[in-house]
Amino acid sequence: MRESLSLSVCVCVCVCTKTTVFVYRFHGLISRERADELLAGTEGAYLIRESQRQPGTYTLALRFGGQTLNYRLFYDGKHFVGEKRFESVHDLVTDGLITLYIETKAAEYIAKMTTNPIYQHLGYTSLLRDKITHRLNRTRSERKKVTFQQDEKISPSPLSRRTTIKDGPEKHCNYEKIHNFKVHTFRGPHWCEYCANFMWGLIAQGVRCSDCGLNVHKQCSKLVPSDCQPDLRRIKKVFSCDLTTLVKAHNTPRPMVLDMCIKEIEHRGLKSEGLYRVSGFTEHIEDVRLAFDRDGEKADISANMYPDINIIAGALKLYLRDLPISVITYDVYSKFIQAAKITDPDSRLEAVHDGLLQLPPAHYETLRYLMTHLKRVTMYEKDNYMNSENLGIVFGPTLMRPPDQNTLATLNDMRYQKLIVQLLIEHEDILF
């Protein structure tokens, strides 16, 4: 930090505030009072001093509004950091003066900026106006409830039940997605697409959604509805892409990888011994991943290209394993683990069902489609030797990952992960 601060003195003008900025760089170990004396009478002047209260830390003293303001400086070896990152103290001060000036002169206006947004009439949002209005006005649908009653015509086993859905509609996929906002530096004048007001500052004036490109103030980002419509041009790859982002970008109910791999497996691989348990060649699985990332739904995974069906099965497992948020999300992971620990079969199924209803729609639909497929796999158990328990062992850790990624917790939960997937396969017709 000390080496990054020169001992020079210079004069400049802040264009936005018309304030002359006098720069007195590093002044060593001096008090707040001494800093105030040095800066008195010179609006926009600043200096850096070493703190007397905490030696080894540094403070920026800045003159604004007839008083000296003191800010702690943080330096990471390359940038002066806070909410924003600056390559020099001068840039930090310039940005700070702009912000102080606007917040002082236009405080009342800023407070009212978000009270009358014109978001629904701007940018790509105008194309989705009807959908947005529906999303803003609709109420949360009542959760459907499930009861299990025994069918006298089948085995009296407590897990052999039929389901009656009552007191609620079927679960519909309403693929809402929150915006993926990240701090952004705009070149030239820019206006917020939520409130239509100017975005001020030298750098990091606002945030931009990395999935759809929406530009808004940081404070406005908290008010934008969950109506992100990802732009395919911004989706760099298929694997390791957020599940909801991918399906919304491609306007599909499920990920293309899931649909295409399952179609290929059911076409020529259901009787393959050890399906999903036997591994394909890693290099060939990687080739499939690259094909999807490069060609999307045009990727060739046919038998002519990959005769070994285990390569396709391995690519599907890799896709599910590489999701940034697993199919059974971190938010509901503990609910499923607790459900697996319930000893009463009916209560356990009801708890699992309740957990399913809390999944994001795209995750729910992906899991439903996969379980329907795995149920078909078990119908060929005599040929492939893969029953629901074996598939639970394979897919448990793939579909469920603990939020804290604790190794011991993961090992302890493996039997419950296996049981949850086993139950989902065996009872997919009543749970989904």
JOSUL-V980924 format. One record per backbone hydrogen bond with DSSP energy under -1.0 kcal/mol. NH is the residue of the N-H (numbers start at 1). CO is the residue of the C=O. E is the energy in kcal/mol with one decimal. If there is no record, write none. Layout:
BEGIN
((NH;CO;E) (NH;CO;E))
END
This chain:
BEGIN
((5;2;-1.0) (10;23;-1.2) (12;21;-2.4) (14;19;-3.0) (18;14;-1.9) (21;12;-4.2) (23;10;-2.9) (24;46;-2.6) (25;8;-1.4) (26;6;-1.5) (27;48;-2.9) (30;28;-1.3) (35;31;-2.0) (36;32;-2.3) (37;33;-1.9) (38;34;-2.1) (39;35;-1.7) (40;36;-1.2) (42;39;-1.8) (44;63;-2.3) (45;42;-1.9) (46;22;-1.9) (47;61;-2.1) (48;25;-2.5) (49;59;-2.3) (50;28;-3.3) (51;57;-2.5) (57;54;-1.8) (59;49;-2.8) (60;71;-3.5) (61;47;-2.9) (62;69;-3.1) (63;45;-3.0) (64;67;-2.7) (67;64;-1.1) (69;62;-3.6) (71;60;-2.5) (73;58;-2.9) (76;79;-2.2) (80;86;-3.2) (81;74;-2.3) (82;84;-1.6) (86;80;-2.8) (92;88;-1.7) (93;89;-2.8) (94;90;-2.6) (95;91;-2.5) (96;92;-2.2) (97;93;-2.9) (98;94;-2.0) (99;95;-2.3) (100;96;-2.9) (101;97;-2.5) (102;98;-2.4) (103;99;-2.8) (104;100;-1.7) (105;101;-2.8) (106;102;-2.4) (110;106;-2.7) (111;107;-2.0) (115;112;-1.5) (118;194;-1.4) (121;118;-1.9) (122;119;-1.6) (126;123;-1.3) (127;124;-1.3) (128;125;-1.4) (132;128;-2.8) (133;129;-2.7) (134;130;-1.9) (135;131;-2.4) (136;132;-2.8) (137;133;-1.7) (138;134;-1.8) (145;166;-1.6) (147;164;-1.5) (149;162;-1.9) (154;151;-1.5) (160;157;-1.9) (161;159;-1.3) (162;149;-1.8) (164;147;-1.9) (166;145;-1.8) (176;174;-2.4) (181;179;-1.0) (182;208;-1.9) (184;206;-2.7) (192;197;-3.0) (193;215;-3.0) (196;192;-1.5) (199;190;-2.6) (206;184;-1.4) (207;216;-2.9) (208;182;-2.6) (209;214;-2.3) (210;180;-2.5) (213;209;-2.2) (216;207;-2.3) (221;217;-1.6) (223;220;-2.1) (227;225;-2.1) (228;177;-2.2) (231;211;-3.1) (234;231;-2.2) (241;238;-1.2) (246;242;-2.3) (247;243;-2.2) (248;244;-2.1) (249;245;-2.2) (250;246;-2.0) (252;247;-2.2) (259;255;-1.8) (260;256;-2.9) (261;257;-2.3) (262;258;-2.2) (263;259;-2.1) (264;260;-2.0) (265;261;-2.7) (266;262;-2.7) (267;263;-1.2) (268;264;-1.6) (269;265;-2.9) (272;269;-1.9) (274;384;-2.5) (275;272;-1.5) (277;274;-1.7) (278;274;-3.3) (285;281;-2.3) (286;282;-2.4) (287;283;-1.6) (288;284;-1.9) (289;285;-2.1) (290;286;-2.4) (291;287;-2.2) (292;288;-2.3) (293;289;-2.5) (294;290;-2.2) (295;291;-3.4) (296;292;-1.9) (298;295;-1.9) (299;296;-1.8) (306;302;-2.9) (311;308;-1.6) (313;309;-2.3) (314;310;-2.2) (315;311;-2.0) (316;312;-2.1) (317;313;-2.1) (318;314;-2.3) (319;315;-2.3) (320;316;-2.1) (321;317;-2.4) (322;318;-2.1) (328;399;-2.3) (336;332;-1.8) (337;333;-2.2) (338;334;-2.5) (339;335;-2.0) (340;336;-2.2) (342;339;-1.3) (348;344;-2.4) (349;345;-2.2) (350;346;-2.2) (351;347;-2.2) (352;348;-2.3) (353;349;-2.5) (354;350;-2.3) (355;351;-1.9) (356;352;-2.0) (357;353;-1.7) (358;355;-1.1) (359;356;-1.5) (364;360;-2.7) (365;361;-2.7) (366;362;-1.9) (367;363;-2.5) (368;364;-2.7) (369;365;-2.4) (370;366;-2.1) (371;367;-2.6) (372;368;-2.1) (373;369;-1.7) (374;370;-2.7) (375;371;-2.2) (376;372;-1.4) (377;373;-1.9) (378;374;-1.9) (380;377;-1.5) (381;378;-1.4) (383;380;-1.6) (384;380;-2.8) (385;381;-2.3) (391;387;-2.3) (392;388;-1.9) (393;389;-1.9) (394;390;-1.7) (395;391;-3.0) (396;392;-2.1) (399;395;-2.7) (400;396;-1.8) (410;406;-2.7) (411;407;-2.1) (412;408;-2.3) (413;409;-1.9) (417;413;-2.6) (418;414;-2.5) (419;415;-1.8) (420;416;-2.4) (421;417;-2.0) (422;418;-2.3) (423;419;-2.6) (424;420;-2.4) (425;421;-2.1) (426;422;-2.6) (427;423;-2.3) (428;425;-1.1) (430;427;-1.3) (431;427;-2.3) (432;428;-1.3))
END
